[in-house]
Amino acid sequence: MPKRTKFSSPLMTTYVILIIGIRLLRDSIACLLNRWKKVRKNGEQNARDLRVSM
């Protein structure tokens, strides 16, 4: 029984770390995508404003 717990505890910790890492990665990717979309929208808006002012 002790052998089994010794084996399962590192497995569980690695599993938890993996889940947390994937979640953080997904959040950061979503954040980057949102920022990129905002930048693109701002760029299009600036281009429109330039055309209007010209």
Secondary structure, DSSP 4 states (H G I P E B T S, - for coil): -HHHHHHHHHHHHHHHHHHHHHHHHHHHHHHHHHHHHHHHHHHHHHHHHHHHH-
